[in-house]
């Protein structure tokens, strides 16, 4: 038997990091088993679906390493409407489903509770199909439904506690429960690896598989992903869009490494490991069923480690979209012709050790490419205190006469200027840094001055001096 897994997102918004985690787990499992990964877009919610969301799913999968052309699909659930209706008809003709015209208000009136499930009122009325009549599955009155789950063991559900659930609406369109089952049958899915939130639906779906005469798939419900308050990650409340992390400058390798740690860990006391190790060691049965904490601070630290591990030329290439602007990334605050590739290459090794996400490269190097520095007023107020004007005058005079414009000479010269005024280097360089870069922190100052050059450095020092009384 060829293993066939599927990832079935809905194109109703940005791509959720929890969905990305499930996609990666399906992808690895299929590769380990020599099987097939199927992408199925569940697009039957016409009111919320948008073509750009579908493209967003495909591009997000591309980014985390599940590239177009390497999997089967994408298929679209809306293309299988005829199969869904045929299955509903089979269940009705076989006595496994019946039509019901009960309204929610009528059920509540009979049960006396808005929380009680359907009471089976129409089970034996023999209603034919008709406008406004939903089709309900006839749940067995006795026995149990056992869900064999690779992660959760064998959750058991008493059939008498499962209400006769709707499988087709009053207009004849199937609901998610039935459509999902029929799609999996049609596509020959052997293993369903999905989020824990679907577990309550699983006994109902397994009953549908049995009623349609097909052996259910192997189930594996991975843990829900939660925030720091242990609440399920929400699009309304939390930062969950994979695209947002991508566009902020998280590396794909760091992101997928981190996502795979949500509920699982590689062998030994390690977390940052090559993807090949994850592909080799990951086991569904080793996934912890407890909720998995999505720690954005930890992810950021992960990403910083990955950035520092890049060869410098790869780091330069990775930063280029933020330095030049792309379709998804806002252009930098300088004009394209102002960007100097050689100047950036010179400071890249210094910047690489100081950023955690690639978007941070812009404020670290903008002083090199702007006509004049973007000076933060708080930084100016902090650095330009009493004595700053005199220090800037002395620094300009000393730097004008430097025979060699290199970091070592620049540092020694400013150190001497500061010493004459009773200042240690840290105090002496503060006004110079703000005058030249606009900030109180950033790349090593003297290496930055060397790359910026004598003429531009002196011009900025003089301009800063003119602002002071």
C-alpha positions in Angstrom: 0.0 0.0 0.0 1.3 3.4 -1.0 1.1 5.9 1.9 -0.9 9.0 0.8 -1.3 12.0 3.1 -3.0 15.3 2.5 -2.8 18.8 3.6 -6.1 20.6 3.2 -6.1 24.3 4.0 -8.9 26.7 3.4 -8.1 29.9 1.3 -9.8 32.3 3.8 -6.9 34.3 5.1 -3.1 34.4 5.7 -1.3 31.1 6.1 -1.4 30.1 9.8 1.9 28.9 11.4 0.0 26.0 12.9 -1.1 24.9 9.4 2.5 25.2 8.3 3.6 22.9 11.1 0.9 20.3 10.0 2.1 20.6 6.4 5.7 19.9 7.4 4.7 16.9 9.5 2.7 15.4 6.6 5.5 16.2 4.2 8.1 14.4 6.3 5.9 11.4 7.0 5.2 10.9 3.3 8.9 11.1 2.4 9.9 8.7 5.1 7.3 6.2 3.9 8.1 6.7 0.2 4.6 8.0 -0.1 2.7 10.9 -1.7 1.9 14.3 -0.3 -1.4 15.7 -1.6 -2.4 19.3 -1.5 -6.2 19.9 -1.4 -7.6 23.4 -1.2 -10.9 23.3 0.7 -12.5 26.2 -1.2 -16.2 25.6 -0.7 -16.7 28.7 1.5 -17.4 30.9 -1.5 -18.2 34.0 0.6 -14.7 34.0 2.2 -12.4 32.4 -0.4 -10.2 34.6 -2.5 -7.7 33.6 -5.3 -4.9 35.5 -3.6 -5.3 33.4 -0.5 -4.8 30.3 -2.6 -1.7 31.8 -4.1 -0.6 32.7 -0.6 -0.9 29.1 0.5 1.2 27.9 -2.5 3.9 30.5 -2.0 4.1 29.9 1.7 4.6 26.2 1.1 7.2 27.0 -1.5 9.0 29.1 1.1 9.2 26.4 3.8 10.4 23.8 1.3 7.3 22.1 0.0 7.7 23.3 -3.6 5.2 23.3 -6.4 5.7 20.3 -8.6 7.0 18.1 -5.7 3.5 17.1 -4.6 0.2 16.0 -6.0 -2.3 18.8 -6.6 -3.5 21.3 -5.8 -6.9 19.8 -6.0 -9.9 22.0 -5.1 -12.8 20.7 -3.0 -15.3 22.5 -5.1 -14.5 20.3 -8.0 -15.9 17.3 -6.2 -19.4 18.5 -5.5 -20.9 15.7 -7.6 -19.1 13.1 -5.5 -20.2 14.7 -2.3 -23.9 14.7 -3.4 -23.6 11.1 -4.7 -22.3 9.9 -1.3 -25.1 11.7 0.5 -27.6 10.0 -1.7 -26.0 6.6 -1.1 -26.3 7.1 2.6 -30.0 8.1 2.4 -30.9 5.2 0.1 -29.1 2.8 2.4 -31.0 4.0 5.4 -28.0 5.6 7.1 -29.4 9.1 6.7 -32.8 10.8 6.8 -34.3 14.1 6.0 -35.2 16.5 8.8 -37.2 19.8 8.7 -36.6 20.7 12.4 -35.5 24.2 13.1 -33.1 25.1 15.9 -35.9 26.8 17.7 -38.1 23.7 17.5 -35.3 21.5 18.9 -34.7 23.9 21.8 -38.4 24.0 22.5 -38.6 20.2 22.7 -35.5 19.7 24.7 -35.9 22.8 26.9 -32.2 23.6 26.4 -30.2 25.6 23.9 -27.2 23.3 24.6 -28.8 19.9 24.0 -28.0 18.2 20.8 -30.5 17.0 18.2 -33.2 14.8 19.7 -33.9 12.5 16.7 -37.4 13.8 16.1 -37.4 13.1 12.4 -35.7 9.7 12.5 -38.8 7.7 11.7 -40.9 10.3 9.9 -39.8 9.2 6.5 -39.6 12.7 5.0 -38.6 12.9 1.4 -36.0 15.4 0.1 -37.4 18.9 0.0 -36.5 22.6 0.3 -35.2 23.5 3.7 -34.8 19.8 4.7 -31.3 18.9 5.9 -30.0 15.4 5.6 -28.9 13.9 8.9 -26.7 10.9 9.5 -28.3 8.1 11.6 -25.8 7.5 14.4 -25.9 4.0 16.0 -27.8 3.9 19.2 -25.4 1.5 20.9 -21.7 0.6 20.9 -18.6 2.6 20.7 -16.5 4.3 18.1 -12.8 3.8 18.7 -10.4 6.2 17.0 -7.0 4.6 16.6 -4.6 7.5 16.8 -0.8 7.3 16.4 -0.4 10.2 18.9 -3.3 9.9 21.3 -3.8 6.1 21.5 -7.4 4.9 21.2 -9.9 7.6 22.2 -13.2 6.0 22.6 -16.6 7.6 22.0 -20.0 6.2 23.0 -22.3 6.3 20.0 -25.4 7.2 22.0 -23.7 10.5 22.9 -23.1 11.4 19.3 -26.1 13.3 17.9 -27.6 12.6 14.5 -25.4 15.2 12.7 -26.2 17.0 9.5 -24.3 15.9 6.4 -26.1 18.0 3.8 -27.8 21.3 4.1 -31.4 22.2 3.1 -30.2 23.2 -0.4 -28.5 19.8 -0.9 -24.9 21.1 -0.4 -22.8 18.8 1.7 -21.3 20.0 5.0 -17.6 19.8 5.8 -17.8 16.5 7.6 -19.1 14.6 4.6 -17.1 16.5 2.0 -13.9 15.9 3.9 -14.5 12.2 4.1 -15.5 11.8 0.5 -12.5 13.8 -0.7 -10.1 11.6 1.3 -11.8 8.5 -0.1 -11.6 9.8 -3.6 -8.0 10.7 -3.3 -7.0 7.4 -1.6 -5.7 9.1 1.6 -4.3 6.5 4.0 -3.1 8.7 6.9 -4.8 11.9 8.2 -2.3 14.0 10.1 -4.0 17.1 11.3 -4.6 19.4 14.3 -6.1 18.3 17.6 -9.0 20.6 17.1 -10.4 18.2 14.6 -10.5 15.3 17.0 -14.1 15.8 18.2 -15.2 15.4 14.6 -13.2 12.3 14.0 -15.7 9.7 15.5 -18.4 11.2 13.2 -16.1 11.0 10.2 -15.1 7.5 11.1 -18.8 6.5 11.2 -19.2 8.0 7.7 -16.2 6.0 6.4 -17.8 2.8 7.9 -21.2 3.6 6.5 -19.8 4.2 3.0 -18.0 0.8 3.2 -14.4 2.0 3.2 -11.8 1.4 5.8 -11.0 4.6 7.7 -7.5 6.1 7.4 -4.9 6.0 10.2 -5.4 9.1 12.4 -2.8 11.3 14.0 -4.0 14.5 15.8 -1.0 16.8 16.5 -1.2 19.1 19.5 -2.9 22.5 19.4 -0.5 25.5 19.2 -0.9 28.0 22.0 0.4 31.5 23.0 2.1 32.5 26.2 -1.3 32.5 28.0 -1.8 28.9 26.8 -4.7 30.1 24.6 -5.0 28.6 21.1 -3.3 30.8 18.6 -5.9 33.1 17.1 -5.7 35.2 13.9 -7.6 38.0 15.6 -5.3 38.1 18.7 -1.9 36.7 17.8 0.8 37.0 15.2 0.1 33.8 13.3 0.6 34.6 9.6 3.6 32.7 8.1 3.9 35.4 5.4 4.4 38.1 8.1 7.3 36.2 9.6 8.8 35.7 6.1 8.4 39.4 5.2 9.9 40.4 8.5 13.1 38.5 7.6 12.8 35.1 9.3 14.8 32.5 7.4 12.9 29.5 6.0 15.3 27.0 7.6 14.9 28.6 11.0 11.2 28.7 10.7 10.7 25.1 9.7 13.2 23.9 12.3 11.3 25.8 15.0 7.9 24.6 13.8 8.9 21.0 14.0 9.8 21.5 17.7 6.2 22.3 18.5 5.4 19.0 20.1 8.5 17.0 19.1 12.2 17.1 19.7 15.2 15.5 18.0 17.5 13.2 19.9 20.0 14.5 22.4 20.1 17.9 24.1 19.8 20.0 21.0 17.1 21.9 19.1 18.9 23.6 16.2 19.6 20.7 13.8 20.0 20.3 10.1 16.8 19.5 8.2 18.2 16.2 7.1 18.3 15.2 10.8 14.7 16.2 11.3 13.7 14.2 8.3 15.5 11.2 9.5 14.5 11.3 13.2 10.9 12.6 13.2 8.3 10.0 14.3 4.6 10.8 14.6 4.3 8.4 17.5 6.8 10.5 19.5 4.8 13.7 19.2 3.8 15.0 22.6 0.0 15.3 22.7 0.1 18.3 25.1 -0.4 21.8 23.8 2.7 23.3 22.1 3.8 26.8 23.1 4.6 29.0 20.1 7.3 31.2 21.7 8.0 34.2 19.4 11.0 35.2 21.5 12.5 31.8 21.1 11.8 31.8 17.4 13.6 35.1 17.1 16.6 33.8 18.9 16.6 30.7 16.7 16.5 33.0 13.6 19.5 35.0 14.9 21.5 31.8 15.3 20.6 30.8 11.8 21.6 34.2 10.4 25.0 34.1 12.2 25.6 30.7 10.8 25.2 31.8 7.2 28.3 32.3 5.0 28.8 36.0 4.5 28.0 35.9 0.8 24.7 34.1 1.6 23.9 36.7 4.2 24.5 39.5 1.7 22.1 37.8 -0.7 19.5 37.1 1.9 19.5 40.8 2.9 19.2 42.1 -0.6 15.3 42.2 -0.8 15.3 44.5 2.2 18.0 46.7 0.8 16.5 47.0 -2.7 12.7 46.4 -2.0 10.5 43.6 -3.5 6.9 43.0 -4.2 6.2 42.0 -0.6 8.8 44.0 1.2 8.7 47.8 1.5 11.4 49.7 -0.3 14.2 51.1 1.9 14.4 54.8 2.8 17.1 55.5 0.1 16.8 55.7 -3.6 18.0 52.7 -5.7 20.9 54.6 -7.1 22.1 55.4 -3.6 22.7 51.8 -2.6 26.3 50.8 -2.8 26.8 47.0 -3.0 30.5 47.2 -2.2 29.9 49.4 0.9 27.3 46.9 2.2 29.6 44.0 1.6 32.3 45.7 3.6 30.0 46.0 6.7 28.0 42.9 6.2 30.1 40.7 8.6 29.7 43.3 11.3 25.9 43.6 10.8 25.5 39.8 10.6 26.3 39.4 14.3 23.9 42.1 15.4 20.5 41.3 13.8 17.9 38.7 14.6 15.7 39.2 11.6 16.7 40.4 8.2 14.5 43.5 8.2 16.8 44.9 11.0 19.5 45.3 8.4 18.0 48.6 7.2 18.3 50.7 10.3 21.8 49.2 10.9 23.2 50.4 7.5 21.0 53.2 6.4 23.6 55.8 7.3 25.7 54.5 4.4 23.2 55.1 1.7 21.2 58.2 2.9 22.4 61.6 1.8 22.3 62.6 5.5 21.7 60.5 8.5 18.2 60.0 9.9 18.9 61.4 13.4 16.7 60.2 16.2 15.8 63.1 18.5 16.1 61.0 21.6 19.6 59.9 20.5 20.6 63.5 19.8 19.4 64.7 23.2 21.3 61.9 24.9 24.6 62.4 23.1 24.8 66.1 22.5 25.3 67.3 26.1 27.7 70.0 27.4 31.1 69.8 25.8 29.8 68.0 22.6 30.4 71.1 20.4 34.0 71.4 21.5 34.5 67.7 21.1 33.1 67.7 17.5 35.3 70.7 16.6 38.4 68.9 17.9 37.4 65.6 16.1 36.9 67.4 12.8 40.3 69.1 13.1 42.0 65.8 14.0 40.3 63.7 11.4 41.1 66.3 8.7 44.8 65.7 9.2 44.7 61.9 9.3 47.2 60.4 6.9 45.4 57.0 6.8 41.6 56.7 6.9 41.3 53.3 8.6 39.4 52.0 11.6 42.5 51.7 13.8 43.7 55.3 13.1 40.2 56.7 13.5 39.8 55.0 16.9 43.3 56.1 18.2 42.7 59.7 17.1 39.3 60.0 18.8 40.6 58.3 21.9 43.3 60.9 22.1 40.8 63.7 21.5 38.6 62.4 24.3 41.6 61.9 26.7 42.5 65.6 26.3 39.1 66.3 27.8 39.1 63.7 30.4 36.7 61.4 28.5 37.0 57.7 28.0 36.4 56.4 24.5 32.8 55.4 25.2 31.9 58.9 26.1 33.9 60.6 23.4 32.4 58.5 20.6 28.8 59.1 21.5 28.4 62.5 19.8 30.4 61.3 16.8 28.2 58.2 16.4 25.0 60.2 16.5 26.3 62.9 14.2 27.4 60.3 11.6 24.8 57.5 12.0 21.9 59.2 13.7 21.7 56.6 16.5 23.4 55.8 19.8 23.9 52.1 19.0 24.7 50.3 15.8 27.6 48.8 14.0 31.2 49.3 15.3 31.8 53.0 14.9 35.3 53.2 13.4 34.8 50.4 10.9 31.6 52.3 9.8 33.5 55.6 9.5 36.2 53.8 7.4 33.5 52.6 4.9 31.6 55.8 4.9 34.8 57.7 3.9 36.6 60.9 4.9 34.5 63.4 3.0 31.1 62.2 4.1 32.2 61.7 7.7 33.6 65.2 8.0 30.5 66.7 6.3 28.2 65.0 8.9 30.4 66.0 11.8 30.4 69.6 10.6 26.6 69.6 10.1 26.0 68.3 13.6 28.3 71.0 15.0 26.2 73.7 13.3 23.1 72.4 15.1 24.8 73.1 18.4 25.1 76.5 20.1 
